Amino acid sequence: MKVGYETGSPDAKLYKDWLTQRYHAPSDDTNQPVDLQSAAAFEEIVRGVTIAIANRPERPQWKSDSFFRRYAQAD
């Protein structure tokens, strides 16, 4: 998922550096700085989308070419 930065921006570089040098590496620990306000705002967006999808009268549909389609149960 790509959120919070524009392609080619300094923030994109920061994210790429974090992803390649720290994510799931020995330096990936709970002492890393976290912008809690931004994390909370992001979670509210995800929560809103989730609730909107859950409250629709029809069920979400898998795209035929989705990687995750293999996990869908047959109706």
N, CA, C, O and CB atoms as a CASP TS submission, in Angstrom:
PFRMAT TS
TARGET T0000
AUTHOR 0000-0000-0000
METHOD Language model
MODEL 1
PARENT N/A
ATOM      1  N   MET     1       0.849  -1.157   0.000  1.00  0.00           N
ATOM      2  CA  MET     1       0.000   0.000   0.000  1.00  0.00           C
ATOM      3  C   MET     1       0.902   1.228   0.000  1.00  0.00           C
ATOM      4  O   MET     1       1.860   1.311   0.768  1.00  0.00           O
ATOM      5  CB  MET     1      -0.970  -0.007   1.216  1.00  0.00           C
ATOM      6  N   LYS     2       0.585   2.164  -0.857  1.00  0.00           N
ATOM      7  CA  LYS     2       1.367   3.390  -0.907  1.00  0.00           C
ATOM      8  C   LYS     2       0.473   4.549  -0.484  1.00  0.00           C
ATOM      9  O   LYS     2      -0.439   4.944  -1.210  1.00  0.00           O
ATOM     10  CB  LYS     2       1.958   3.628  -2.330  1.00  0.00           C
ATOM     11  N   VAL     3       0.745   5.078   0.684  1.00  0.00           N
ATOM     12  CA  VAL     3      -0.032   6.202   1.189  1.00  0.00           C
ATOM     13  C   VAL     3       0.904   7.226   1.817  1.00  0.00           C
ATOM     14  O   VAL     3       1.976   6.881   2.313  1.00  0.00           O
ATOM     15  CB  VAL     3      -1.089   5.727   2.213  1.00  0.00           C
ATOM     16  N   GLY     4       0.490   8.475   1.790  1.00  0.00           N
ATOM     17  CA  GLY     4       1.183   9.491   2.540  1.00  0.00           C
ATOM     18  C   GLY     4       2.335  10.196   1.851  1.00  0.00           C
ATOM     19  O   GLY     4       2.981  11.045   2.464  1.00  0.00           O
ATOM     20  N   TYR     5       2.611   9.873   0.599  1.00  0.00           N
ATOM     21  CA  TYR     5       3.695  10.564  -0.089  1.00  0.00           C
ATOM     22  C   TYR     5       3.476  10.513  -1.599  1.00  0.00           C
ATOM     23  O   TYR     5       2.757   9.656  -2.113  1.00  0.00           O
ATOM     24  CB  TYR     5       5.056   9.942   0.281  1.00  0.00           C
ATOM     25  N   GLU     6       4.113  11.449  -2.292  1.00  0.00           N
ATOM     26  CA  GLU     6       4.055  11.467  -3.751  1.00  0.00           C
ATOM     27  C   GLU     6       5.293  10.777  -4.295  1.00  0.00           C
ATOM     28  O   GLU     6       6.383  10.908  -3.737  1.00  0.00           O
ATOM     29  CB  GLU     6       3.945  12.922  -4.295  1.00  0.00           C
ATOM     30  N   THR     7       5.122  10.041  -5.385  1.00  0.00           N
ATOM     31  CA  THR     7       6.235   9.353  -6.023  1.00  0.00           C
ATOM     32  C   THR     7       7.356  10.346  -6.332  1.00  0.00           C
ATOM     33  O   THR     7       7.111  11.426  -6.869  1.00  0.00           O
ATOM     34  CB  THR     7       5.767   8.643  -7.313  1.00  0.00           C
ATOM     35  N   GLY     8       8.570   9.974  -5.990  1.00  0.00           N
ATOM     36  CA  GLY     8       9.731  10.820  -6.257  1.00  0.00           C
ATOM     37  C   GLY     8       9.990  11.894  -5.216  1.00  0.00           C
ATOM     38  O   GLY     8      10.964  12.638  -5.332  1.00  0.00           O
ATOM     39  N   SER     9       9.143  11.992  -4.204  1.00  0.00           N
ATOM     40  CA  SER     9       9.314  13.019  -3.175  1.00  0.00           C
ATOM     41  C   SER     9      10.330  12.568  -2.131  1.00  0.00           C
ATOM     42  O   SER     9      10.672  11.387  -2.068  1.00  0.00           O
ATOM     43  CB  SER     9       7.966  13.341  -2.502  1.00  0.00           C
ATOM     44  N   PRO    10      10.817  13.504  -1.308  1.00  0.00           N
ATOM     45  CA  PRO    10      11.709  13.120  -0.210  1.00  0.00           C
ATOM     46  C   PRO    10      11.044  12.105   0.733  1.00  0.00           C
ATOM     47  O   PRO    10      11.713  11.217   1.262  1.00  0.00           O
ATOM     48  CB  PRO    10      12.137  14.367   0.581  1.00  0.00           C
ATOM     49  N   ASP    11       9.732  12.238   0.939  1.00  0.00           N
ATOM     50  CA  ASP    11       9.037  11.272   1.795  1.00  0.00           C
ATOM     51  C   ASP    11       9.027   9.883   1.176  1.00  0.00           C
ATOM     52  O   ASP    11       9.109   8.888   1.895  1.00  0.00           O
ATOM     53  CB  ASP    11       7.604  11.730   2.060  1.00  0.00           C
ATOM     54  N   ALA    12       8.928   9.798  -0.147  1.00  0.00           N
ATOM     55  CA  ALA    12       8.987   8.497  -0.824  1.00  0.00           C
ATOM     56  C   ALA    12      10.350   7.855  -0.597  1.00  0.00           C
ATOM     57  O   ALA    12      10.441   6.650  -0.363  1.00  0.00           O
ATOM     58  CB  ALA    12       8.709   8.650  -2.342  1.00  0.00           C
ATOM     59  N   LYS    13      11.409   8.659  -0.666  1.00  0.00           N
ATOM     60  CA  LYS    13      12.758   8.138  -0.416  1.00  0.00           C
ATOM     61  C   LYS    13      12.889   7.661   1.035  1.00  0.00           C
ATOM     62  O   LYS    13      13.454   6.600   1.300  1.00  0.00           O
ATOM     63  CB  LYS    13      13.825   9.221  -0.723  1.00  0.00           C
ATOM     64  N   LEU    14      12.364   8.451   1.960  1.00  0.00           N
ATOM     65  CA  LEU    14      12.398   8.071   3.371  1.00  0.00           C
ATOM     66  C   LEU    14      11.708   6.726   3.579  1.00  0.00           C
ATOM     67  O   LEU    14      12.228   5.861   4.284  1.00  0.00           O
ATOM     68  CB  LEU    14      11.730   9.153   4.239  1.00  0.00           C
ATOM     69  N   TYR    15      10.540   6.550   2.968  1.00  0.00           N
ATOM     70  CA  TYR    15       9.812   5.285   3.091  1.00  0.00           C
ATOM     71  C   TYR    15      10.601   4.135   2.470  1.00  0.00           C
ATOM     72  O   TYR    15      10.710   3.060   3.060  1.00  0.00           O
ATOM     73  CB  TYR    15       8.432   5.395   2.427  1.00  0.00           C
ATOM     74  N   LYS    16      11.150   4.366   1.278  1.00  0.00           N
ATOM     75  CA  LYS    16      11.914   3.305   0.616  1.00  0.00           C
ATOM     76  C   LYS    16      13.119   2.902   1.461  1.00  0.00           C
ATOM     77  O   LYS    16      13.410   1.716   1.614  1.00  0.00           O
ATOM     78  CB  LYS    16      12.375   3.763  -0.783  1.00  0.00           C
ATOM     79  N   ASP    17      13.819   3.901   2.010  1.00  0.00           N
ATOM     80  CA  ASP    17      14.971   3.599   2.871  1.00  0.00           C
ATOM     81  C   ASP    17      14.537   2.785   4.089  1.00  0.00           C
ATOM     82  O   ASP    17      15.197   1.812   4.453  1.00  0.00           O
ATOM     83  CB  ASP    17      15.666   4.903   3.323  1.00  0.00           C
ATOM     84  N   TRP    18      13.427   3.183   4.720  1.00  0.00           N
ATOM     85  CA  TRP    18      12.927   2.434   5.873  1.00  0.00           C
ATOM     86  C   TRP    18      12.570   1.004   5.471  1.00  0.00           C
ATOM     87  O   TRP    18      12.911   0.051   6.171  1.00  0.00           O
ATOM     88  CB  TRP    18      11.699   3.138   6.484  1.00  0.00           C
ATOM     89  N   LEU    19      11.881   0.864   4.341  1.00  0.00           N
ATOM     90  CA  LEU    19      11.437  -0.457   3.908  1.00  0.00           C
ATOM     91  C   LEU    19      12.614  -1.377   3.600  1.00  0.00           C
ATOM     92  O   LEU    19      12.581  -2.561   3.934  1.00  0.00           O
ATOM     93  CB  LEU    19      10.544  -0.333   2.686  1.00  0.00           C
ATOM     94  N   THR    20      13.647  -0.842   2.967  1.00  0.00           N
ATOM     95  CA  THR    20      14.771  -1.689   2.561  1.00  0.00           C
ATOM     96  C   THR    20      15.817  -1.868   3.657  1.00  0.00           C
ATOM     97  O   THR    20      16.532  -2.870   3.655  1.00  0.00           O
ATOM     98  CB  THR    20      15.427  -1.107   1.338  1.00  0.00           C
ATOM     99  N   GLN    21      15.927  -0.924   4.596  1.00  0.00           N
ATOM    100  CA  GLN    21      16.986  -0.996   5.589  1.00  0.00           C
ATOM    101  C   GLN    21      16.515  -1.367   6.999  1.00  0.00           C
ATOM    102  O   GLN    21      17.310  -1.852   7.803  1.00  0.00           O
ATOM    103  CB  GLN    21      17.688   0.307   5.639  1.00  0.00           C
ATOM    104  N   ARG    22      15.234  -1.145   7.306  1.00  0.00           N
ATOM    105  CA  ARG    22      14.797  -1.363   8.683  1.00  0.00           C
ATOM    106  C   ARG    22      13.656  -2.356   8.829  1.00  0.00           C
ATOM    107  O   ARG    22      13.608  -3.101   9.808  1.00  0.00           O
ATOM    108  CB  ARG    22      14.388  -0.072   9.280  1.00  0.00           C
ATOM    109  N   TYR    23      12.740  -2.378   7.872  1.00  0.00           N
ATOM    110  CA  TYR    23      11.551  -3.223   8.000  1.00  0.00           C
ATOM    111  C   TYR    23      11.943  -4.694   8.048  1.00  0.00           C
ATOM    112  O   TYR    23      12.616  -5.188   7.144  1.00  0.00           O
ATOM    113  CB  TYR    23      10.577  -2.970   6.834  1.00  0.00           C
ATOM    114  N   HIS    24      11.530  -5.386   9.088  1.00  0.00           N
ATOM    115  CA  HIS    24      11.867  -6.793   9.317  1.00  0.00           C
ATOM    116  C   HIS    24      13.377  -7.028   9.346  1.00  0.00           C
ATOM    117  O   HIS    24      13.875  -8.046   8.865  1.00  0.00           O
ATOM    118  CB  HIS    24      11.234  -7.661   8.240  1.00  0.00           C
ATOM    119  N   ALA    25      14.075  -6.080   9.910  1.00  0.00           N
ATOM    120  CA  ALA    25      15.519  -6.184  10.102  1.00  0.00           C
ATOM    121  C   ALA    25      15.777  -6.095  11.606  1.00  0.00           C
ATOM    122  O   ALA    25      14.869  -5.752  12.363  1.00  0.00           O
ATOM    123  CB  ALA    25      16.301  -5.055   9.307  1.00  0.00           C
ATOM    124  N   PRO    26      16.986  -6.396  12.047  1.00  0.00           N
ATOM    125  CA  PRO    26      17.283  -6.294  13.482  1.00  0.00           C
ATOM    126  C   PRO    26      16.976  -4.914  14.061  1.00  0.00           C
ATOM    127  O   PRO    26      16.673  -4.796  15.248  1.00  0.00           O
ATOM    128  CB  PRO    26      18.736  -6.626  13.728  1.00  0.00           C
ATOM    129  N   SER    27      17.052  -3.878  13.239  1.00  0.00           N
ATOM    130  CA  SER    27      16.767  -2.526  13.733  1.00  0.00           C
ATOM    131  C   SER    27      15.277  -2.225  13.793  1.00  0.00           C
ATOM    132  O   SER    27      14.886  -1.152  14.253  1.00  0.00           O
ATOM    133  CB  SER    27      17.450  -1.501  12.857  1.00  0.00           C
ATOM    134  N   ASP    28      14.443  -3.143  13.340  1.00  0.00           N
ATOM    135  CA  ASP    28      12.990  -2.971  13.353  1.00  0.00           C
ATOM    136  C   ASP    28      12.489  -3.327  14.754  1.00  0.00           C
ATOM    137  O   ASP    28      12.192  -4.486  15.043  1.00  0.00           O
ATOM    138  CB  ASP    28      12.293  -3.863  12.252  1.00  0.00           C
ATOM    139  N   ASP    29      12.400  -2.317  15.613  1.00  0.00           N
ATOM    140  CA  ASP    29      11.975  -2.565  16.983  1.00  0.00           C
ATOM    141  C   ASP    29      10.942  -1.537  17.438  1.00  0.00           C
ATOM    142  O   ASP    29      10.613  -0.607  16.701  1.00  0.00           O
ATOM    143  CB  ASP    29      13.180  -2.550  17.920  1.00  0.00           C
ATOM    144  N   THR    30      10.444  -1.708  18.636  1.00  0.00           N
ATOM    145  CA  THR    30       9.388  -0.829  19.136  1.00  0.00           C
ATOM    146  C   THR    30       9.895   0.539  19.581  1.00  0.00           C
ATOM    147  O   THR    30       9.106   1.381  20.009  1.00  0.00           O
ATOM    148  CB  THR    30       8.686  -1.490  20.282  1.00  0.00           C
ATOM    149  N   ASN    31      11.185   0.765  19.485  1.00  0.00           N
ATOM    150  CA  ASN    31      11.729   2.064  19.869  1.00  0.00           C
ATOM    151  C   ASN    31      11.818   3.039  18.693  1.00  0.00           C
ATOM    152  O   ASN    31      12.292   4.163  18.854  1.00  0.00           O
ATOM    153  CB  ASN    31      13.098   1.882  20.480  1.00  0.00           C
ATOM    154  N   GLN    32      11.365   2.613  17.519  1.00  0.00           N
ATOM    155  CA  GLN    32      11.383   3.515  16.363  1.00  0.00           C
ATOM    156  C   GLN    32      10.364   4.633  16.586  1.00  0.00           C
ATOM    157  O   GLN    32       9.326   4.413  17.210  1.00  0.00           O
ATOM    158  CB  GLN    32      11.074   2.739  15.039  1.00  0.00           C
ATOM    159  N   PRO    33      10.657   5.822  16.079  1.00  0.00           N
ATOM    160  CA  PRO    33       9.696   6.922  16.258  1.00  0.00           C
ATOM    161  C   PRO    33       8.428   6.651  15.444  1.00  0.00           C
ATOM    162  O   PRO    33       8.487   6.172  14.312  1.00  0.00           O
ATOM    163  CB  PRO    33      10.329   8.280  15.835  1.00  0.00           C
ATOM    164  N   VAL    34       7.284   6.971  16.049  1.00  0.00           N
ATOM    165  CA  VAL    34       5.986   6.801  15.396  1.00  0.00           C
ATOM    166  C   VAL    34       5.200   8.097  15.569  1.00  0.00           C
ATOM    167  O   VAL    34       5.099   8.629  16.674  1.00  0.00           O
ATOM    168  CB  VAL    34       5.198   5.575  15.990  1.00  0.00           C
ATOM    169  N   ASP    35       4.653   8.592  14.483  1.00  0.00           N
ATOM    170  CA  ASP    35       3.785   9.768  14.532  1.00  0.00           C
ATOM    171  C   ASP    35       2.393   9.260  14.901  1.00  0.00           C
ATOM    172  O   ASP    35       1.632   8.839  14.029  1.00  0.00           O
ATOM    173  CB  ASP    35       3.777  10.562  13.149  1.00  0.00           C
ATOM    174  N   LEU    36       2.064   9.297  16.176  1.00  0.00           N
ATOM    175  CA  LEU    36       0.822   8.713  16.663  1.00  0.00           C
ATOM    176  C   LEU    36      -0.414   9.411  16.122  1.00  0.00           C
ATOM    177  O   LEU    36      -1.433   8.757  15.900  1.00  0.00           O
ATOM    178  CB  LEU    36       0.800   8.746  18.158  1.00  0.00           C
ATOM    179  N   GLN    37      -0.356  10.722  15.903  1.00  0.00           N
ATOM    180  CA  GLN    37      -1.510  11.430  15.347  1.00  0.00           C
ATOM    181  C   GLN    37      -1.776  10.975  13.916  1.00  0.00           C
ATOM    182  O   GLN    37      -2.928  10.772  13.532  1.00  0.00           O
ATOM    183  CB  GLN    37      -1.284  12.955  15.389  1.00  0.00           C
ATOM    184  N   SER    38      -0.725  10.815  13.133  1.00  0.00           N
ATOM    185  CA  SER    38      -0.895  10.340  11.761  1.00  0.00           C
ATOM    186  C   SER    38      -1.382   8.898  11.741  1.00  0.00           C
ATOM    187  O   SER    38      -2.229   8.541  10.923  1.00  0.00           O
ATOM    188  CB  SER    38       0.419  10.463  10.985  1.00  0.00           C
ATOM    189  N   ALA    39      -0.855   8.072  12.630  1.00  0.00           N
ATOM    190  CA  ALA    39      -1.292   6.680  12.705  1.00  0.00           C
ATOM    191  C   ALA    39      -2.775   6.610  13.075  1.00  0.00           C
ATOM    192  O   ALA    39      -3.518   5.814  12.501  1.00  0.00           O
ATOM    193  CB  ALA    39      -0.442   5.898  13.733  1.00  0.00           C
ATOM    194  N   ALA    40      -3.205   7.431  14.020  1.00  0.00           N
ATOM    195  CA  ALA    40      -4.609   7.451  14.425  1.00  0.00           C
ATOM    196  C   ALA    40      -5.496   7.930  13.283  1.00  0.00           C
ATOM    197  O   ALA    40      -6.573   7.376  13.063  1.00  0.00           O
ATOM    198  CB  ALA    40      -4.800   8.346  15.654  1.00  0.00           C
ATOM    199  N   ALA    41      -5.058   8.953  12.557  1.00  0.00           N
ATOM    200  CA  ALA    41      -5.838   9.459  11.423  1.00  0.00           C
ATOM    201  C   ALA    41      -5.964   8.391  10.340  1.00  0.00           C
ATOM    202  O   ALA    41      -7.037   8.215   9.764  1.00  0.00           O
ATOM    203  CB  ALA    41      -5.190  10.732  10.841  1.00  0.00           C
ATOM    204  N   PHE    42      -4.878   7.682  10.062  1.00  0.00           N
ATOM    205  CA  PHE    42      -4.900   6.610   9.073  1.00  0.00           C
ATOM    206  C   PHE    42      -5.872   5.509   9.504  1.00  0.00           C
ATOM    207  O   PHE    42      -6.651   5.015   8.689  1.00  0.00           O
ATOM    208  CB  PHE    42      -3.484   6.031   8.871  1.00  0.00           C
ATOM    209  N   GLU    43      -5.828   5.132  10.760  1.00  0.00           N
ATOM    210  CA  GLU    43      -6.718   4.089  11.261  1.00  0.00           C
ATOM    211  C   GLU    43      -8.179   4.510  11.171  1.00  0.00           C
ATOM    212  O   GLU    43      -9.043   3.670  10.919  1.00  0.00           O
ATOM    213  CB  GLU    43      -6.366   3.741  12.701  1.00  0.00           C
ATOM    214  N   GLU    44      -8.471   5.779  11.370  1.00  0.00           N
ATOM    215  CA  GLU    44      -9.850   6.265  11.224  1.00  0.00           C
ATOM    216  C   GLU    44     -10.317   6.150   9.775  1.00  0.00           C
ATOM    217  O   GLU    44     -11.481   5.839   9.522  1.00  0.00           O
ATOM    218  CB  GLU    44      -9.962   7.727  11.701  1.00  0.00           C
ATOM    219  N   ILE    45      -9.421   6.397   8.828  1.00  0.00           N
ATOM    220  CA  ILE    45      -9.767   6.239   7.410  1.00  0.00           C
ATOM    221  C   ILE    45     -10.066   4.776   7.112  1.00  0.00           C
ATOM    222  O   ILE    45     -11.079   4.458   6.488  1.00  0.00           O
ATOM    223  CB  ILE    45      -8.621   6.753   6.496  1.00  0.00           C
ATOM    224  N   VAL    46      -9.186   3.887   7.558  1.00  0.00           N
ATOM    225  CA  VAL    46      -9.378   2.450   7.326  1.00  0.00           C
ATOM    226  C   VAL    46     -10.667   1.985   7.997  1.00  0.00           C
ATOM    227  O   VAL    46     -11.425   1.209   7.415  1.00  0.00           O
ATOM    228  CB  VAL    46      -8.166   1.636   7.859  1.00  0.00           C
ATOM    229  N   ARG    47     -10.915   2.451   9.209  1.00  0.00           N
ATOM    230  CA  ARG    47     -12.136   2.086   9.935  1.00  0.00           C
ATOM    231  C   ARG    47     -13.367   2.542   9.172  1.00  0.00           C
ATOM    232  O   ARG    47     -14.328   1.785   9.037  1.00  0.00           O
ATOM    233  CB  ARG    47     -12.134   2.695  11.346  1.00  0.00           C
ATOM    234  N   GLY    48     -13.349   3.776   8.668  1.00  0.00           N
ATOM    235  CA  GLY    48     -14.488   4.304   7.913  1.00  0.00           C
ATOM    236  C   GLY    48     -14.766   3.504   6.651  1.00  0.00           C
ATOM    237  O   GLY    48     -15.918   3.205   6.339  1.00  0.00           O
ATOM    238  N   VAL    49     -13.702   3.155   5.923  1.00  0.00           N
ATOM    239  CA  VAL    49     -13.861   2.353   4.709  1.00  0.00           C
ATOM    240  C   VAL    49     -14.416   0.973   5.060  1.00  0.00           C
ATOM    241  O   VAL    49     -15.312   0.470   4.383  1.00  0.00           O
ATOM    242  CB  VAL    49     -12.511   2.218   3.961  1.00  0.00           C
ATOM    243  N   THR    50     -13.883   0.370   6.112  1.00  0.00           N
ATOM    244  CA  THR    50     -14.339  -0.955   6.533  1.00  0.00           C
ATOM    245  C   THR    50     -15.813  -0.937   6.903  1.00  0.00           C
ATOM    246  O   THR    50     -16.565  -1.824   6.497  1.00  0.00           O
ATOM    247  CB  THR    50     -13.511  -1.454   7.715  1.00  0.00           C
ATOM    248  N   ILE    51     -16.228   0.050   7.657  1.00  0.00           N
ATOM    249  CA  ILE    51     -17.637   0.148   8.060  1.00  0.00           C
ATOM    250  C   ILE    51     -18.525   0.385   6.846  1.00  0.00           C
ATOM    251  O   ILE    51     -19.598  -0.209   6.742  1.00  0.00           O
ATOM    252  CB  ILE    51     -17.832   1.281   9.088  1.00  0.00           C
ATOM    253  N   ALA    52     -18.093   1.244   5.928  1.00  0.00           N
ATOM    254  CA  ALA    52     -18.885   1.511   4.724  1.00  0.00           C
ATOM    255  C   ALA    52     -19.073   0.241   3.897  1.00  0.00           C
ATOM    256  O   ALA    52     -20.165  -0.012   3.389  1.00  0.00           O
ATOM    257  CB  ALA    52     -18.214   2.598   3.873  1.00  0.00           C
ATOM    258  N   ILE    53     -18.026  -0.546   3.764  1.00  0.00           N
ATOM    259  CA  ILE    53     -18.123  -1.804   3.013  1.00  0.00           C
ATOM    260  C   ILE    53     -19.028  -2.785   3.754  1.00  0.00           C
ATOM    261  O   ILE    53     -19.871  -3.438   3.141  1.00  0.00           O
ATOM    262  CB  ILE    53     -16.716  -2.427   2.793  1.00  0.00           C
ATOM    263  N   ALA    54     -18.857  -2.887   5.055  1.00  0.00           N
ATOM    264  CA  ALA    54     -19.657  -3.828   5.841  1.00  0.00           C
ATOM    265  C   ALA    54     -21.142  -3.482   5.828  1.00  0.00           C
ATOM    266  O   ALA    54     -21.982  -4.376   5.926  1.00  0.00           O
ATOM    267  CB  ALA    54     -19.156  -3.864   7.271  1.00  0.00           C
ATOM    268  N   ASN    55     -21.476  -2.215   5.709  1.00  0.00           N
ATOM    269  CA  ASN    55     -22.871  -1.790   5.751  1.00  0.00           C
ATOM    270  C   ASN    55     -23.551  -1.784   4.379  1.00  0.00           C
ATOM    271  O   ASN    55     -24.739  -1.474   4.294  1.00  0.00           O
ATOM    272  CB  ASN    55     -22.957  -0.421   6.352  1.00  0.00           C
ATOM    273  N   ARG    56     -22.847  -2.110   3.332  1.00  0.00           N
ATOM    274  CA  ARG    56     -23.474  -2.174   2.003  1.00  0.00           C
ATOM    275  C   ARG    56     -24.389  -3.392   1.930  1.00  0.00           C
ATOM    276  O   ARG    56     -24.115  -4.406   2.571  1.00  0.00           O
ATOM    277  CB  ARG    56     -22.395  -2.234   0.877  1.00  0.00           C
ATOM    278  N   PRO    57     -25.453  -3.306   1.171  1.00  0.00           N
ATOM    279  CA  PRO    57     -26.362  -4.454   1.087  1.00  0.00           C
ATOM    280  C   PRO    57     -25.759  -5.651   0.347  1.00  0.00           C
ATOM    281  O   PRO    57     -26.127  -6.792   0.625  1.00  0.00           O
ATOM    282  CB  PRO    57     -27.640  -4.037   0.402  1.00  0.00           C
ATOM    283  N   GLU    58     -24.841  -5.404  -0.587  1.00  0.00           N
ATOM    284  CA  GLU    58     -24.227  -6.519  -1.316  1.00  0.00           C
ATOM    285  C   GLU    58     -22.845  -6.824  -0.746  1.00  0.00           C
ATOM    286  O   GLU    58     -22.178  -5.947  -0.197  1.00  0.00           O
ATOM    287  CB  GLU    58     -24.127  -6.196  -2.827  1.00  0.00           C
ATOM    288  N   ARG    59     -22.431  -8.072  -0.885  1.00  0.00           N
ATOM    289  CA  ARG    59     -21.114  -8.492  -0.408  1.00  0.00           C
ATOM    290  C   ARG    59     -20.036  -7.995  -1.363  1.00  0.00           C
ATOM    291  O   ARG    59     -20.287  -7.860  -2.561  1.00  0.00           O
ATOM    292  CB  ARG    59     -21.044 -10.032  -0.267  1.00  0.00           C
ATOM    293  N   PRO    60     -18.841  -7.721  -0.851  1.00  0.00           N
ATOM    294  CA  PRO    60     -17.734  -7.375  -1.748  1.00  0.00           C
ATOM    295  C   PRO    60     -17.439  -8.543  -2.690  1.00  0.00           C
ATOM    296  O   PRO    60     -17.637  -9.701  -2.324  1.00  0.00           O
ATOM    297  CB  PRO    60     -16.462  -7.001  -0.934  1.00  0.00           C
ATOM    298  N   GLN    61     -16.978  -8.249  -3.874  1.00  0.00           N
ATOM    299  CA  GLN    61     -16.674  -9.273  -4.861  1.00  0.00           C
ATOM    300  C   GLN    61     -15.172  -9.307  -5.116  1.00  0.00           C
ATOM    301  O   GLN    61     -14.513  -8.268  -5.134  1.00  0.00           O
ATOM    302  CB  GLN    61     -17.446  -9.018  -6.174  1.00  0.00           C
ATOM    303  N   TRP    62     -14.641 -10.504  -5.312  1.00  0.00           N
ATOM    304  CA  TRP    62     -13.236 -10.664  -5.650  1.00  0.00           C
ATOM    305  C   TRP    62     -13.052 -10.377  -7.136  1.00  0.00           C
ATOM    306  O   TRP    62     -13.862 -10.816  -7.951  1.00  0.00           O
ATOM    307  CB  TRP    62     -12.733 -12.091  -5.293  1.00  0.00           C
ATOM    308  N   LYS    63     -12.023  -9.663  -7.492  1.00  0.00           N
ATOM    309  CA  LYS    63     -11.664  -9.502  -8.896  1.00  0.00           C
ATOM    310  C   LYS    63     -11.083 -10.818  -9.378  1.00  0.00           C
ATOM    311  O   LYS    63     -10.349 -11.487  -8.651  1.00  0.00           O
ATOM    312  CB  LYS    63     -10.652  -8.324  -9.102  1.00  0.00           C
ATOM    313  N   SER    64     -11.411 -11.182 -10.596  1.00  0.00           N
ATOM    314  CA  SER    64     -10.988 -12.491 -11.100  1.00  0.00           C
ATOM    315  C   SER    64      -9.473 -12.643 -11.142  1.00  0.00           C
ATOM    316  O   SER    64      -8.965 -13.760 -11.042  1.00  0.00           O
ATOM    317  CB  SER    64     -11.555 -12.716 -12.481  1.00  0.00           C
ATOM    318  N   ASP    65      -8.738 -11.531 -11.289  1.00  0.00           N
ATOM    319  CA  ASP    65      -7.276 -11.614 -11.368  1.00  0.00           C
ATOM    320  C   ASP    65      -6.582 -11.248 -10.056  1.00  0.00           C
ATOM    321  O   ASP    65      -5.367 -11.051 -10.036  1.00  0.00           O
ATOM    322  CB  ASP    65      -6.776 -10.710 -12.467  1.00  0.00           C
ATOM    323  N   SER    66      -7.338 -11.157  -8.964  1.00  0.00           N
ATOM    324  CA  SER    66      -6.759 -10.785  -7.683  1.00  0.00           C
ATOM    325  C   SER    66      -5.861 -11.888  -7.129  1.00  0.00           C
ATOM    326  O   SER    66      -6.208 -13.068  -7.178  1.00  0.00           O
ATOM    327  CB  SER    66      -7.860 -10.460  -6.688  1.00  0.00           C
ATOM    328  N   PHE    67      -4.719 -11.494  -6.610  1.00  0.00           N
ATOM    329  CA  PHE    67      -3.817 -12.419  -5.936  1.00  0.00           C
ATOM    330  C   PHE    67      -4.540 -13.121  -4.789  1.00  0.00           C
ATOM    331  O   PHE    67      -4.313 -14.304  -4.537  1.00  0.00           O
ATOM    332  CB  PHE    67      -2.571 -11.678  -5.416  1.00  0.00           C
ATOM    333  N   PHE    68      -5.410 -12.386  -4.097  1.00  0.00           N
ATOM    334  CA  PHE    68      -6.081 -12.913  -2.914  1.00  0.00           C
ATOM    335  C   PHE    68      -7.301 -13.767  -3.257  1.00  0.00           C
ATOM    336  O   PHE    68      -7.917 -14.341  -2.358  1.00  0.00           O
ATOM    337  CB  PHE    68      -6.497 -11.776  -2.017  1.00  0.00           C
ATOM    338  N   ARG    69      -7.658 -13.861  -4.523  1.00  0.00           N
ATOM    339  CA  ARG    69      -8.821 -14.646  -4.944  1.00  0.00           C
ATOM    340  C   ARG    69      -8.725 -16.089  -4.448  1.00  0.00           C
ATOM    341  O   ARG    69      -9.743 -16.713  -4.148  1.00  0.00           O
ATOM    342  CB  ARG    69      -8.953 -14.625  -6.473  1.00  0.00           C
ATOM    343  N   ARG    70      -7.520 -16.613  -4.363  1.00  0.00           N
ATOM    344  CA  ARG    70      -7.336 -17.995  -3.924  1.00  0.00           C
ATOM    345  C   ARG    70      -7.861 -18.264  -2.518  1.00  0.00           C
ATOM    346  O   ARG    70      -8.109 -19.412  -2.148  1.00  0.00           O
ATOM    347  CB  ARG    70      -5.883 -18.349  -3.984  1.00  0.00           C
ATOM    348  N   TYR    71      -8.028 -17.197  -1.736  1.00  0.00           N
ATOM    349  CA  TYR    71      -8.507 -17.354  -0.372  1.00  0.00           C
ATOM    350  C   TYR    71     -10.031 -17.220  -0.242  1.00  0.00           C
ATOM    351  O   TYR    71     -10.588 -17.432   0.836  1.00  0.00           O
ATOM    352  CB  TYR    71      -7.838 -16.340   0.509  1.00  0.00           C
ATOM    353  N   ALA    72     -10.683 -16.875  -1.323  1.00  0.00           N
ATOM    354  CA  ALA    72     -12.147 -16.729  -1.290  1.00  0.00           C
ATOM    355  C   ALA    72     -12.800 -18.091  -1.206  1.00  0.00           C
ATOM    356  O   ALA    72     -12.399 -19.036  -1.886  1.00  0.00           O
ATOM    357  CB  ALA    72     -12.660 -15.967  -2.534  1.00  0.00           C
ATOM    358  N   GLN    73     -13.806 -18.174  -0.368  1.00  0.00           N
ATOM    359  CA  GLN    73     -14.549 -19.438  -0.264  1.00  0.00           C
ATOM    360  C   GLN    73     -15.609 -19.468  -1.352  1.00  0.00           C
ATOM    361  O   GLN    73     -16.203 -18.442  -1.681  1.00  0.00           O
ATOM    362  CB  GLN    73     -15.202 -19.605   1.150  1.00  0.00           C
ATOM    363  N   ALA    74     -15.836 -20.626  -1.897  1.00  0.00           N
ATOM    364  CA  ALA    74     -16.871 -20.779  -2.915  1.00  0.00           C
ATOM    365  C   ALA    74     -18.232 -20.544  -2.274  1.00  0.00           C
ATOM    366  O   ALA    74     -18.490 -20.983  -1.154  1.00  0.00           O
ATOM    367  CB  ALA    74     -16.806 -22.185  -3.577  1.00  0.00           C
ATOM    368  N   ASP    75     -19.094 -19.846  -3.003  1.00  0.00           N
ATOM    369  CA  ASP    75     -20.450 -19.590  -2.496  1.00  0.00           C
ATOM    370  C   ASP    75     -21.333 -20.801  -2.628  1.00  0.00           C
ATOM    371  O   ASP    75     -22.504 -20.755  -2.249  1.00  0.00           O
ATOM    372  CB  ASP    75     -21.081 -18.424  -3.226  1.00  0.00           C
TER
END
